[in-house]
Amino acid sequence: MAGKGKRGRFARYWPRFLLIIPFGLVVYVPFYNRLEPALGGIPFFYWYQLSAIILGAAVALTVYFLETHITHTTDSKPADVDASGTPGDIL
């Protein structure tokens, strides 16, 4: 049974490993510390950084959707709804 718990934990959190992609894009500066090739007159350094930001946002959104799909967090009832299904305190 202990093995199943570890597997379940990995299955739940594996999308977070995708966050390594945007980190890897910007961690090694000598890769993109140059001017050429220019894209529309904009040096490589600037458009690479902008594309890394956009890709990082896309990866973060993907991780969010994958985790909510795996954990089914959108299907659960809010904490402030009691057993009768009505929100708030009923006296």
mmCIF file of the C-alpha atoms, coordinates in Angstrom:
data_MODEL
# 
_entry.id   MODEL 
# 
loop_
_atom_site.group_PDB 
_atom_site.id 
_atom_site.type_symbol 
_atom_site.label_atom_id 
_atom_site.label_alt_id 
_atom_site.label_comp_id 
_atom_site.label_asym_id 
_atom_site.label_entity_id 
_atom_site.label_seq_id 
_atom_site.pdbx_PDB_ins_code 
_atom_site.Cartn_x 
_atom_site.Cartn_y 
_atom_site.Cartn_z 
_atom_site.occupancy 
_atom_site.B_iso_or_equiv 
_atom_site.pdbx_formal_charge 
_atom_site.auth_seq_id 
_atom_site.auth_comp_id 
_atom_site.auth_asym_id 
_atom_site.auth_atom_id 
_atom_site.pdbx_PDB_model_num 
ATOM 1  C CA . MET A 1 1  ? 0.000   0.000  0.000   1.00 0.00 ? 1  MET A CA 1 
ATOM 2  C CA . ALA A 1 2  ? 2.897   2.383  0.632   1.00 0.00 ? 2  ALA A CA 1 
ATOM 3  C CA . GLY A 1 3  ? 3.959   2.174  -3.016  1.00 0.00 ? 3  GLY A CA 1 
ATOM 4  C CA . LYS A 1 4  ? 0.510   3.203  -4.176  1.00 0.00 ? 4  LYS A CA 1 
ATOM 5  C CA . GLY A 1 5  ? 0.659   6.364  -2.054  1.00 0.00 ? 5  GLY A CA 1 
ATOM 6  C CA . LYS A 1 6  ? 3.917   7.433  -3.625  1.00 0.00 ? 6  LYS A CA 1 
ATOM 7  C CA . ARG A 1 7  ? 2.611   6.714  -7.090  1.00 0.00 ? 7  ARG A CA 1 
ATOM 8  C CA . GLY A 1 8  ? -0.545  8.681  -6.394  1.00 0.00 ? 8  GLY A CA 1 
ATOM 9  C CA . ARG A 1 9  ? 1.483   11.629 -5.181  1.00 0.00 ? 9  ARG A CA 1 
ATOM 10 C CA . PHE A 1 10 ? 3.628   11.589 -8.330  1.00 0.00 ? 10 PHE A CA 1 
ATOM 11 C CA . ALA A 1 11 ? 0.568   11.244 -10.543 1.00 0.00 ? 11 ALA A CA 1 
ATOM 12 C CA . ARG A 1 12 ? -0.952  14.277 -8.879  1.00 0.00 ? 12 ARG A CA 1 
ATOM 13 C CA . TYR A 1 13 ? 2.071   16.579 -9.050  1.00 0.00 ? 13 TYR A CA 1 
ATOM 14 C CA . TRP A 1 14 ? 3.811   15.590 -12.312 1.00 0.00 ? 14 TRP A CA 1 
ATOM 15 C CA . PRO A 1 15 ? 2.592   18.688 -14.221 1.00 0.00 ? 15 PRO A CA 1 
ATOM 16 C CA . ARG A 1 16 ? 4.727   20.863 -11.942 1.00 0.00 ? 16 ARG A CA 1 
ATOM 17 C CA . PHE A 1 17 ? 7.823   19.421 -13.595 1.00 0.00 ? 17 PHE A CA 1 
ATOM 18 C CA . LEU A 1 18 ? 6.783   21.290 -16.740 1.00 0.00 ? 18 LEU A CA 1 
ATOM 19 C CA . LEU A 1 19 ? 7.693   24.525 -14.942 1.00 0.00 ? 19 LEU A CA 1 
ATOM 20 C CA . ILE A 1 20 ? 11.335  23.592 -15.499 1.00 0.00 ? 20 ILE A CA 1 
ATOM 21 C CA . ILE A 1 21 ? 10.910  24.518 -19.195 1.00 0.00 ? 21 ILE A CA 1 
ATOM 22 C CA . PRO A 1 22 ? 10.658  28.322 -18.744 1.00 0.00 ? 22 PRO A CA 1 
ATOM 23 C CA . PHE A 1 23 ? 13.362  28.201 -16.086 1.00 0.00 ? 23 PHE A CA 1 
ATOM 24 C CA . GLY A 1 24 ? 15.670  26.345 -18.453 1.00 0.00 ? 24 GLY A CA 1 
ATOM 25 C CA . LEU A 1 25 ? 15.067  28.885 -21.200 1.00 0.00 ? 25 LEU A CA 1 
ATOM 26 C CA . VAL A 1 26 ? 16.469  31.795 -19.206 1.00 0.00 ? 26 VAL A CA 1 
ATOM 27 C CA . VAL A 1 27 ? 18.951  30.214 -16.805 1.00 0.00 ? 27 VAL A CA 1 
ATOM 28 C CA . TYR A 1 28 ? 21.892  29.952 -19.238 1.00 0.00 ? 28 TYR A CA 1 
ATOM 29 C CA . VAL A 1 29 ? 22.499  33.571 -20.245 1.00 0.00 ? 29 VAL A CA 1 
ATOM 30 C CA . PRO A 1 30 ? 25.396  33.025 -22.707 1.00 0.00 ? 30 PRO A CA 1 
ATOM 31 C CA . PHE A 1 31 ? 22.931  31.194 -24.974 1.00 0.00 ? 31 PHE A CA 1 
ATOM 32 C CA . TYR A 1 32 ? 20.902  34.328 -25.706 1.00 0.00 ? 32 TYR A CA 1 
ATOM 33 C CA . ASN A 1 33 ? 23.380  37.118 -24.884 1.00 0.00 ? 33 ASN A CA 1 
ATOM 34 C CA . ARG A 1 34 ? 23.875  38.261 -28.482 1.00 0.00 ? 34 ARG A CA 1 
ATOM 35 C CA . LEU A 1 35 ? 22.483  40.754 -30.977 1.00 0.00 ? 35 LEU A CA 1 
ATOM 36 C CA . GLU A 1 36 ? 22.093  38.620 -34.085 1.00 0.00 ? 36 GLU A CA 1 
ATOM 37 C CA . PRO A 1 37 ? 19.785  37.348 -35.542 1.00 0.00 ? 37 PRO A CA 1 
ATOM 38 C CA . ALA A 1 38 ? 17.572  40.410 -35.418 1.00 0.00 ? 38 ALA A CA 1 
ATOM 39 C CA . LEU A 1 39 ? 13.844  39.998 -35.930 1.00 0.00 ? 39 LEU A CA 1 
ATOM 40 C CA . GLY A 1 40 ? 12.269  43.108 -37.445 1.00 0.00 ? 40 GLY A CA 1 
ATOM 41 C CA . GLY A 1 41 ? 15.193  45.233 -36.270 1.00 0.00 ? 41 GLY A CA 1 
ATOM 42 C CA . ILE A 1 42 ? 14.883  43.979 -32.691 1.00 0.00 ? 42 ILE A CA 1 
ATOM 43 C CA . PRO A 1 43 ? 18.024  42.268 -31.345 1.00 0.00 ? 43 PRO A CA 1 
ATOM 44 C CA . PHE A 1 44 ? 17.879  38.567 -30.481 1.00 0.00 ? 44 PHE A CA 1 
ATOM 45 C CA . PHE A 1 45 ? 18.263  39.208 -26.740 1.00 0.00 ? 45 PHE A CA 1 
ATOM 46 C CA . TYR A 1 46 ? 15.037  41.214 -26.504 1.00 0.00 ? 46 TYR A CA 1 
ATOM 47 C CA . TRP A 1 47 ? 12.747  39.067 -28.606 1.00 0.00 ? 47 TRP A CA 1 
ATOM 48 C CA . TYR A 1 48 ? 14.087  35.901 -26.996 1.00 0.00 ? 48 TYR A CA 1 
ATOM 49 C CA . GLN A 1 49 ? 13.269  37.269 -23.544 1.00 0.00 ? 49 GLN A CA 1 
ATOM 50 C CA . LEU A 1 50 ? 9.777   38.283 -24.655 1.00 0.00 ? 50 LEU A CA 1 
ATOM 51 C CA . SER A 1 51 ? 9.132   34.883 -26.191 1.00 0.00 ? 51 SER A CA 1 
ATOM 52 C CA . ALA A 1 52 ? 10.415  33.190 -23.013 1.00 0.00 ? 52 ALA A CA 1 
ATOM 53 C CA . ILE A 1 53 ? 7.931   35.209 -20.936 1.00 0.00 ? 53 ILE A CA 1 
ATOM 54 C CA . ILE A 1 54 ? 5.044   34.315 -23.232 1.00 0.00 ? 54 ILE A CA 1 
ATOM 55 C CA . LEU A 1 55 ? 6.035   30.639 -23.283 1.00 0.00 ? 55 LEU A CA 1 
ATOM 56 C CA . GLY A 1 56 ? 6.403   30.661 -19.481 1.00 0.00 ? 56 GLY A CA 1 
ATOM 57 C CA . ALA A 1 57 ? 2.875   32.042 -19.112 1.00 0.00 ? 57 ALA A CA 1 
ATOM 58 C CA . ALA A 1 58 ? 1.557   29.371 -21.490 1.00 0.00 ? 58 ALA A CA 1 
ATOM 59 C CA . VAL A 1 59 ? 3.329   26.618 -19.538 1.00 0.00 ? 59 VAL A CA 1 
ATOM 60 C CA . ALA A 1 60 ? 1.985   27.963 -16.214 1.00 0.00 ? 60 ALA A CA 1 
ATOM 61 C CA . LEU A 1 61 ? -1.545  28.010 -17.643 1.00 0.00 ? 61 LEU A CA 1 
ATOM 62 C CA . THR A 1 62 ? -1.109  24.462 -18.920 1.00 0.00 ? 62 THR A CA 1 
ATOM 63 C CA . VAL A 1 63 ? 0.112   23.297 -15.497 1.00 0.00 ? 63 VAL A CA 1 
ATOM 64 C CA . TYR A 1 64 ? -2.890  24.962 -13.855 1.00 0.00 ? 64 TYR A CA 1 
ATOM 65 C CA . PHE A 1 65 ? -5.374  23.264 -16.178 1.00 0.00 ? 65 PHE A CA 1 
ATOM 66 C CA . LEU A 1 66 ? -3.662  19.880 -15.842 1.00 0.00 ? 66 LEU A CA 1 
ATOM 67 C CA . GLU A 1 67 ? -3.647  20.048 -12.043 1.00 0.00 ? 67 GLU A CA 1 
ATOM 68 C CA . THR A 1 68 ? -7.281  21.100 -11.811 1.00 0.00 ? 68 THR A CA 1 
ATOM 69 C CA . HIS A 1 69 ? -8.178  18.278 -14.198 1.00 0.00 ? 69 HIS A CA 1 
ATOM 70 C CA . ILE A 1 70 ? -6.197  15.711 -12.172 1.00 0.00 ? 70 ILE A CA 1 
ATOM 71 C CA . THR A 1 71 ? -7.394  16.830 -8.737  1.00 0.00 ? 71 THR A CA 1 
ATOM 72 C CA . HIS A 1 72 ? -10.943 17.769 -9.828  1.00 0.00 ? 72 HIS A CA 1 
ATOM 73 C CA . THR A 1 73 ? -10.821 20.900 -7.672  1.00 0.00 ? 73 THR A CA 1 
ATOM 74 C CA . THR A 1 74 ? -13.541 22.621 -9.686  1.00 0.00 ? 74 THR A CA 1 
ATOM 75 C CA . ASP A 1 75 ? -16.013 19.816 -8.891  1.00 0.00 ? 75 ASP A CA 1 
ATOM 76 C CA . SER A 1 76 ? -15.879 20.162 -5.095  1.00 0.00 ? 76 SER A CA 1 
ATOM 77 C CA . LYS A 1 77 ? -18.370 22.154 -3.053  1.00 0.00 ? 77 LYS A CA 1 
ATOM 78 C CA . PRO A 1 78 ? -17.205 25.394 -1.425  1.00 0.00 ? 78 PRO A CA 1 
ATOM 79 C CA . ALA A 1 79 ? -16.402 25.245 2.284   1.00 0.00 ? 79 ALA A CA 1 
ATOM 80 C CA . ASP A 1 80 ? -19.070 27.805 3.242   1.00 0.00 ? 80 ASP A CA 1 
ATOM 81 C CA . VAL A 1 81 ? -21.963 25.685 1.919   1.00 0.00 ? 81 VAL A CA 1 
ATOM 82 C CA . ASP A 1 82 ? -23.637 23.572 4.589   1.00 0.00 ? 82 ASP A CA 1 
ATOM 83 C CA . ALA A 1 83 ? -25.334 20.177 4.169   1.00 0.00 ? 83 ALA A CA 1 
ATOM 84 C CA . SER A 1 84 ? -28.579 21.719 2.929   1.00 0.00 ? 84 SER A CA 1 
ATOM 85 C CA . GLY A 1 85 ? -26.777 23.316 0.003   1.00 0.00 ? 85 GLY A CA 1 
ATOM 86 C CA . THR A 1 86 ? -27.452 26.923 0.998   1.00 0.00 ? 86 THR A CA 1 
ATOM 87 C CA . PRO A 1 87 ? -24.494 29.244 1.575   1.00 0.00 ? 87 PRO A CA 1 
ATOM 88 C CA . GLY A 1 88 ? -23.983 31.169 4.784   1.00 0.00 ? 88 GLY A CA 1 
ATOM 89 C CA . ASP A 1 89 ? -25.054 30.693 8.384   1.00 0.00 ? 89 ASP A CA 1 
ATOM 90 C CA . ILE A 1 90 ? -28.632 29.660 8.946   1.00 0.00 ? 90 ILE A CA 1 
ATOM 91 C CA . LEU A 1 91 ? -29.921 30.192 12.458  1.00 0.00 ? 91 LEU A CA 1 
# 
